[in-house]
Amino acid sequence: MAYVATIEEEKKEIAKRYKDMLSVPYQTLSAADKKMIRKAFDIAADAHKDQRRKTGEPYIYHPIAVAKLVANEIGLGAISIASALLHDVVEDSDDYTFDDIEQLFGETIARIVNGLTKISHLSKDQNISVQAENFRKMLLTLNDDVRVILIKIADRLHNMQTMEAMPQHKQVKISSETLYIYAPLAHRLGLYNIKTELEDLGLKYTEPEVFNDIYTKITESKEEQNKYIKDFSKVLKNSFDKEKLEYTIKGRPKSIYSIRKKMLKQGVSFDEVYDKFAIRITYKSTEEKEKFDAWKIYSIVTDHFRPNPNRLRDWISQPKSNGYESLHITVMGSKGRWVEVQIRSERMDEIAEMGYAAHFKYKHNDDHDSGLEGWLNRLKETLENPDVNAVDFVEQFKLNLYAKEIYIFTPQGDIKSLPKGATPIDFAFAIHTEVGTKCRGARVNGKLVPLSHELKSGDQVDIITSNNQKPKLSWLDMAITARAKSKIKASLKEEQKEIGEEGKAVLARKLRHLKIPFNEKTINELVSYFKLKTSLDLFYRLGNGSISNQQLKDFIAQRNNAFYSFFKNRIRRSGTSDSETNKQEVTSNYDLLVFGKDEDKLDYKFSNCCNPIPGDKVFGFVTVSDGIKVHKQNCPNALSMQSQFAYRIMSAKWIDSSQQEYKVMLKITGIDNMGLVNDVTRIISNNMHVNIHSINIAGDNGIFEGRITVSIKNNAQLKKLTEQLKNIEGIDKVERMNK
């Protein structure tokens, strides 16, 4: 129905909405706060006086609604309420600038409004990489003030609540972005009510038929659920009253989005989802007694209903890293139905509902670093490195947003929270960057484990470090946290630059020997000849021995060819300058596809249905008569292949062959002497970070024979290592073994 109202009616409605917005925080606001909020409202009303929303309503309804969410749902104070009222003023009005806002309201509010305006200016492009870059820019505002993100989430929620008048393509775009970015962020900031509503509204516009179907079924079964909750509560009431507990028992229906997720994950219908609602017991208690009272309530509930021991979740003894505290148990209720019961104090409930703001309200400025505060600090660290690819950043970040948490103990008994699936590498970087970069091994519960070992909640982990250790490329496959991955990448880039500097010197020396000038023109020709992207790629490959003397000689021979001379002139005209290319990063030169855990090189063909290219996320499919076909992971046929022929799927990935390592076994023989093993291991460790996999040396009457397995990058590196081993006193022969 079209919106129709007189000016007088609108004025009354605006006044009513303004009063309603302040109804909850009114008692706690000072006179100065109320005056500031009123001034912000007056300026917003003036700035938006000629504007209308798509529904036809006055635009001022929107900032009032956002301010109400900020005050009531998130529980923020006067500065945030005023900032929410002003969040669109500078962008939508020519009458006010940031300087005006700063003069009228001070530096803090101006900074928050500026942060919110920056976010709204981000490109509206549907392209996922642009969206990812926008997300990263948005997170950068956390460095200014976390309230920027909290107000932006409230702004997004109100936009989602009032999208009916928008065209369908815009509804789908905004909803997809909400599910992709804003709902996970609200979850991580502890805003569970807002997260749930964002997800449900996102589903309403992306899959309207599914949403309406589940909504109808929930509505139809509501009466039955209410009766079930009433009967369940009746059983507990007498026992609670005997213990003189002050409590409330409420039913909480599961969100439409979470029911949909469960149906998809478990492959079941709506009727087969067994826990469509939870029962929440909220009790009054003092902070000293609330833990004791929670377990008392747990004891009473499990006296009456049989618990499922595998479904106990104790977030009271160890809160989640976003501050969430609650005790969750699943019990067998009447009619053979499992019911989730949530037990939490009023304080815990407020933190669960309002997240960040309520958490800090109860913190009393003590020295205990909250999990959420720690997470925000770690987030800022991951934002420090602007070089990381935006899509990779978002994917890693989202992993950490929704990940189930595990709790790991340090040798001193401190607890670190990590995502499920974390490894000792993640734990090492969670302790400190230096511990991570020097991590050589780990003991889990007293036993040595590989760095790829998956940690379990409750493990005690001791990281073994070495000053000679540096991060390896393979660590990126083992780490799952954004922090660890970004630090490993930064360290690898640093090492690549060091090797690149060595390679530059090597190239200058070799070109001088070949009577070729070492200048920008020659470097551009070499970059093109070896099909690389930047001069740093070239220097890195020369530094690690990937480009041999023979390959350089082949280049010279081609260079002197008349046709090539014509071609090189074109390269010179279009080539980038050496100073420019030096500023660029070493690029990912995806030139080799490997299969399986052991990264085997196998014959394959590209599939025609999705046409993958180097760098795409792919998998191999073993066909009946045509060998291995390579498909993109998001290929239209991927789901059916994976569900019907899972046993024929092979993991696959693109790599940079210049960074690939190969296992080689060397046989060494000679005359035994003191310190021989030390000399051998020292030479190997110092030889461009060659890794030893196994070493076995046995002596017999003054003669020794040994077998050593090492990882090397190429033949040049192997040759250099072999020559250095031969120089050790006592070693007679070093030969490469085929097996």
Disulfide bonds with the S-S distance in Angstrom:
none
